Amino acid sequence: MTLPRRPLRTVLATVAVACALVLAGCTGGSDSPTQPDGDGGGGGASGWSYRDATGSTVRLDRAPERIVALDDVAISLVRYGLHPVGTFGRLPIEQDDRWSGLDTTGITDVGSTPAGATAGDGSDGIDVDRVAALHPDLIITTVAPVDAAGTLPEDAPGTGIADAEQHDALADLAPIAEVRWGGDGVDVLRDVAGLATSLGAEQSVVDAAETDFDRAAKALESETRDHDVRLTAMYADHDGVYVARPDDDPALQLWASHGADLTVPGPKGHYWGVYSWPNAGKVGGDVLLLSDEGYQVDDLERQATFADQPALVAGQVHPWVRPVFDYASQAAAMEQLTGWIAASERLER
């Protein structure tokens, strides 16, 4: 999830946890759907290659075994049976519920950038020396579009990397691949699955997770046909309420494609429609999906222009956590969303 820009600050994403160093076992596999024609995936005679979101192609003599990845990707790799040696993101693993139940042994903390931090303020994201100590074969991060047309930023560091200087320092250690984090959610799911299989994930594991995802998607479609409630995905801070535009967030787009009715904010803008606090009463929705960063329920209840928002009064507020794009994680998210919809009532609009 991309958080709003704040005065003199840009919200970045990174993660951290300190663990022991071990060797990752990620070899073999099939072609990634984002690889260029003629370039085989996996560790065959033709080597390994991956064409990332920026159009750059990473080429290696064999499939990378020692991988450092942004948490959004690292979690999916683990769910697909792989094991990166390092990860980075906005939260330590023990504070990030998305890692719950996963084997994190040997995944090393290489630094973090809390939301709102910028390069040079003491929270410079990845610790390059820690990455160097891991001897990575590949570094993976993500890149998100900057407008509704899907335009990717030019010459910008990937998510979680502090700046161009840090990007260059990391690139001296290992190739950097960026996964597109925008557009249709199903495309992101397929890209991440394709990358995982090229790194050695068993196709049977991916297929089983996709079957669970299909089952969860059908359950969501069934529930939304029978239960008409509108959901508002939002973040709030001292500047106001930011309502996410469903078409600009791949997870929200994915949920909407399977029947979820999501609020489209009135104010214009890419990703966010921003309501100042004097206008916050215009934010509707029967269910609020509230970002786990920024203001929480107690804070919202103290805002005079928002305290009487029907969903807030009715207690129909649930956490909105940044998405992870593997089939298992999205299946679990859809199952949870289906339960929330089933337990909610349509309120006056």
N, C-alpha and C positions, 0 to 999 in steps of 0.2 A: 504494500500500500504506500502510496506517495503522500506524505503529509504536506500541508500547505506551507508556502514560503512565509516567513515572518520577517519583520523589519530587521535588516542587516544580518539575517541568518538564513541559511538554507538547511532544511532538515534532510539528513542523510540516513542511510540504514546500514548497520553493522552488528556483529554479535561476538560474544566471547565466552570461553570457559577454559580453565587450566586442567589439562589431563596429561597422561604420559604419552610419549611418542611411540607409535608402532607403524609397521609397514602395512599399507593398504593393499588389499588383493583385488584389483580391478583390471582384468585382462580379457582379451578376446571380445566377442560380441558381434552384432550385426550392424548394418549401415544406419547412421543417423539420418532422419529425413531432411536435415538441413545441411548435409554434406554435398559438395559439388559433384556433378556427374563425372564418373570415371575415378573417383577417389574412394577406395574401400574403407570401411570402418573396421574397428577391432585391431588385432595384432597379427594379421596375415602377412604374406610376402610383400604386399603393396604398402605395408605400414598402416598408420592411423591418421585420419584427417577429419576435421570438423569445420564447416563453414558457419560462422556465427552471425548474429543479427546485424553486425556492421558490414558484412560482406567479406571480412577477412577470413582467411583459411589457415587454421593451425595444422601443421603437418609434422608428424613424429614418426620415427622408425618403428615404433610399436605403441600399443595402447598405453596411455599414461597409468602408472600405478600409484603415484604419490600425488594426491590432489588436495588443494586448498580451495575451499568454495564458500561463497556467501551462504548464510544460513538458509535462505529461501531455496537454494539448490541443494545444499548439503543434506538437509532433512530428507528431501526426495531421494537422493542417492542412497541414504541409509535405508529408507523404506523399500528400495528396490534391491537391497542386499549388498550394497557396496559400502565402503568405509573410508571416507576422506581422512587425511592426516591432520588437517587444520580447517578451521571455520572462522568466519567473522560476520558481524551483524550488529544489531542495536542492543541486544540483551545477552547476558551470560546464559548458558544452556540451562542452568538450574532455575532461572527466572522465566524461561520461555516455555510455556505449556505445550508448544508444538513438538518439543523433543520428548514429551512424556512417554515412557514405555519403550523408548528406543535405546539401543546399545551405543553409548557415547564413549566407551573406553578407548583411550588412545587418540581422541580427537582434541587437538591442542588449540588453546586460545591464542590467536595471533593479533588481538587488539579489538577495540570497539569504539564506535562513535555514537554516543547517546543522541536522541532526537534533539535538534536545535543547535548541535555543536557544529563548528566550522573549523577548517584547517587553521592551525596556528593558535588555537585557544587552549591547547593542552589536551585535546581529545582528537588526535590526528588519525584516528582510524587504525588501520593495520600497522602493526609493528613489523617493519621490513626485516629487521634482524631475526625476529622469531620465525618469519616465513623462510628466511635463508637457512636457518637451522634445521628445517624440515626437508630440505632438498627436494622441492616439489618438481613434478614433471609438468603440471598444468595448474593454472589458477582460473577459477570460474566465477563470474559475477553476472549481473543482469543489466539491462538498459531499458528504459521506458520511453515511449513517445512523448513529445512535448506539445502535441496538438491533436485535434480530432482526426486529422488526415493521416496520423500515424508516423509523422516525421520524427526521426531519431536525432538526438542532439549531435552536433558535429564536434569532434575533438574533445569531448567531455569524458572524464574518468567514469568507469562503471560504478554501479551502486556500492557504497561502502568504502570506496577508495577516495581518500581525502582530496586529492588534486592531481594535476597533470604530472607534477614532479614525483609524487608517490607512485603514480601509474608507471612511469618510466623506470623507477627503481625496481618495481615488482616485475616488470617485463624483462629486466636484465636477469632475473632469477628463473623465470619460466614463461612460456606463452600464456597470454590471457585470452580467454574466450568469454564472450558476452551473450547471454540468452535474452531474447526479446521478451519483455514483460509487459505486453500490451496487445490490443486487438482482441480477436475472439479467444475466449478462454480455452476452447477445445484445441486450438492451434498451439497454445502454450503447453497444454497437457501432452500433446503429441511430440512437441519438440523436446521436452524434458525426458519423456520416455525413450525417444530415439537416442538422445545423448547417453542416457543410462545404459541402454543395451549396447551401444558402441563401446562403452567403458567396461562391459563385462556382465551386466545384469542379465539374469536368466530370463528368456522370453516367457517362460511359463509363469514366472513371478509377476511380470508386467501384465500378462493376459488375465491372470486371476484377479489382480487389482482392478483391471478394466471391467471385468464382469461385475465386481462389487459396485463399481461406479455406475454402471448402467442400471443396476438394480436400484440404487439410491436415487438416480435421476428420475426413474419411472415413479418411484414413491413420491418424490417432490411434485412431479407433474400431476399425479392423482390427487394429492392433498390440496394443491392450489386450485384445481378445478372445483373442489367441494368447499373450499374455505377462502373467501375473498377478503384478504387483509393486505394492506400496503405497507411495505417496509422502507424505512429511511436510514441509509447508511451515513453516519455523520461523525465529525470530529468537532470539538469546541475548545476555545481558549479565551483569553481576555479580549481578543479582537472580535469574537462572534462565533457563529455556527457555520461550519463548512459541511455542505451536503454533497456527497460524492455523486458524480454523473455516471450512471450505470454503464453506458457505452464506452467510457474511458477507463474502466477498471475491469481487467479480464475475469476476475472471479465473479463480480457482480453481473457482468455480461453473461457468464456461464449460467449463473442461477436464473437470470431472466429468461434465457433461452429454454429453460426447463420449467417455466411457468411462474416464477416468483415475480410479484408485482412490486417494482421498486420505484421510489420517488425520483422524478427528474426535476432537479432544482430550477427555479425560475431565473435567478441571476445567471448571466452568461459567464463563460470562462471554461478553460480546459480542466477537466477532472473535477474541480470543485465549483459549486455555486455558493458564494459567500453571503451570508446574512449577518449584517451588523447586529449588535444586541438590541438596538431600537426596533429592528425589523424581524427579530427572531420569532415573534409570534406567528409569522407567515410559514414557518416550517411545519409541515403536516406529517401524516403517517400514522398508521395504527400500531406499528411496532418500530421502536428505535434500535438500530444496531449501532452501538456507541464504541468508538475507537478506544482501545485500551491505553492510549496516550491522551494527554490533555485532560479537560474537565471530565469528572465522573458524575454520577447521579446526584450526590450531595451538592456539588458545585452548581449543577443545572437548577436544582431546586431553590438556590439562592438568587437566581436571576429573575427579576420581577417580570420580564417580558417573555420568559419561557416556562416559568414554574407551573403555569396552568395548561401546558401542552398536554392534550388528552392521553397520549401514550405514556408520558412521564407520570401523570396522575394515576393512571391505571396500573402502573408498574410493569408495563409491557416494554421493558428495556433489557437488551441482551448485549454481551460483548461482541465487538467486531474486531477480530484478530486478523493480521495480515495473512493472505492466502499462501499456501504451499501447493505447487502444481505437480503433484503426482496423483495417480488415480485413487490411491488409498486415502490420502489426506482430503481430497475433494469429496470422496464418498462420505467420509466421516462428517465433513462440514455440511453436506447436503442433508444427511440424516438428522443432524442437530437442528438445522434450519427448518426441516419438515416438522419436527417436534414442536418448535417454537410457534410455527404457524398454526398447528393444530390446537395449541393451548391458548391462542389469542382470540380476542373478539374484535369485530369491526367496530370502530368508534365513529362518532359524528365527525363529518368532514365539512 
